[in-house]
């Protein structure tokens, strides 16, 4: 198997296959927009940078194509997919319904151990509120805790199936300090409802939170289009 030698990213703690490791690193580059929408992925340069052959890199590209982050264009090769207002609306319509259900179920299932984890995640989010990347990381962690707390593996699988695509947009909704403060307030109210074992309120709060993020993402994309 190919080995990574003198690479920039650290793959030691990631998934077991080289292609999956590269796919995860590439996904992070795309979500953070270090690889910009519409940018061509130069396989030769990336293989040189990562110290690997192009075979695992091409497999990683196929993985991300299946997840909607990369398109394969004739005579151009692999291209980072463009951000789309239509895609935002469609993906968030699905997500709002699914995460609302997850919050409802988590509120039904919440016990003392789960409540403790929620409060720890919330504290970490608050501590990272001035750092967009760190805040997004902890926000993802508390969201994953809710999904896990739903106790519904099929629901979790559905949400996870487009997590990278939605995460790419979700980041855009949290770029400003004002939006992160609003987000934290919404998360605080949501976690309070879950810990209080109030399924109706938990679902309402989760849907409100996801809707607010969708609306901000659409605003950012419109501003970019009109600039």
Buried (B, 14 or more C-beta within 10 A) or exposed (E): EBEBEEBEBEBEEBEEBBBBBBBBBBBBBBBEBEBEBEBEBEBEEBBEBBEBEBEBBBBBBBBBBEBBBBBEEEEEBBBBBEBEBEBBEEBBEBBBEBBBBBBBBBBBBBEEEBBEBBEBBBEBBEEBBEEBEBBBEBBBBBBBBBBBBBEBEEBBEBBEEBBBBBBBBBBBBBBEEEBBEBBBEBBBBBBBBBBEBBBEBBBBBBBBBBBBBBEBBBEBBEEEEEE
